[in-house]
Amino acid sequence: MPAQILEISSSNISCALSSLGASIASVRVPNARGTFTEVALPAKSLETGEGDPSLAGRTIGPCCGRVRDGVITIGNKKYQLTQNEGRNHLHGGEHGCAISCWSLEEVTPARVRFVLRLPDGLDGYPGNRALSAEYTVEGNTLRVAYTATTDRPTWLDLTNHVYWDLSGRFDGSVMDQVLEVAAKKVVHNDEAHLPVAIVDADEAMDFSVPCALSGKLADHLDHPQLRNARGFNNAYVLDPALARAMGGAARLYDPGSGIRMTMTTDQPAVVLYSGGYLGADTKLRAAPGAAAPGCAIALEAQGLPDPFHMPGAKASLLSPGETYRRNIRWRFD
């Protein structure tokens, strides 16, 4: 079914939101010449309601990322989640937040609040859960605030899967943009893209000093992690001291447009996905008509991936009487 599209704006940001997946459908900000430029991957599916494996712009949950064998443990009980990627569970399963139509609870010119209820047992997760995603624009900042409650102990890890190209072209030029991430540790994955270890970031994967993605990829073509993911698809463990020093968790800059985006969050990690598997099944609203590998990158603020199986990670559980709260802010200069 067609999704409901709403717009919020300030003097410096125009943002379109979709009820499908409580999603970011468009973000337009001024470039160095003052021309408003589309910087968020404009997936056609967010208007039509069609399937899209990229999940561009959508709220991901009840979990983001992969869970080995789809098994989680809460208390002394194991739960079998939907195995929707081979033997593994991916991005909340077959009926997760990203493919659900959320309801509208509040709409103002600068704020939209979506709500969603997930019943006990859906895709294997325990608890009747009430979720909200509230988007706000103010000045040059876009913010999403996630909240949730449950009537049974459960696991919840929400993020937004928006893809960025600050040039506005979505033609592969994103690889020349300069990235900085407030992290010295990174998660390595196995061949199935499942997390296996938290390690010190080596030269190929260290973005604690600003660097163009193309430079990293050109200099480290044979790096096992980059070869396995057709680029980057790794979680970075945020360093609070580095984040304070740089004023955010991650920063992306395009020299051509002059647009700089700084992301701040209260989440402990950021997944850098350089779009190596983007393809023609993700159709865009404008020319060239379809996405291509590396045409945009995602910076997903989230918890550590698969904390039930990865050494050094601990699942953040939600219990009855508690409220889950997570925030992500994107500031554009």
Secondary structure, 3 states (H helix, E strand, C coil): CCCCEEEEECCCCEEEEECECCEEEEEEEECCCCCEEECECCECHHHHCCCCCCCCCCEECCCCCEEHHHEEEECCEEEECCCCECCEEECCCCCCHHHCECEEEEEECCEEEEEEEECCCHHHCCCCEEEEEEEEEECCEEEEEEEEEECCCEECCCEECCEECCCCCCCCHHHHCEEEECEEEEEEECCCCCEEEEEECCCCCCCCCCEEHHHHHHHCCCCHHHHHHCCCEEEEEECHHHHHHHCCCEEEECCCCCCEEEEEECCCEEEEECCCCCCCCCEECCCCCECCCCCCEEEEEECCCCCCCCCCCCCCEECCCCCEEEEEEEEEC
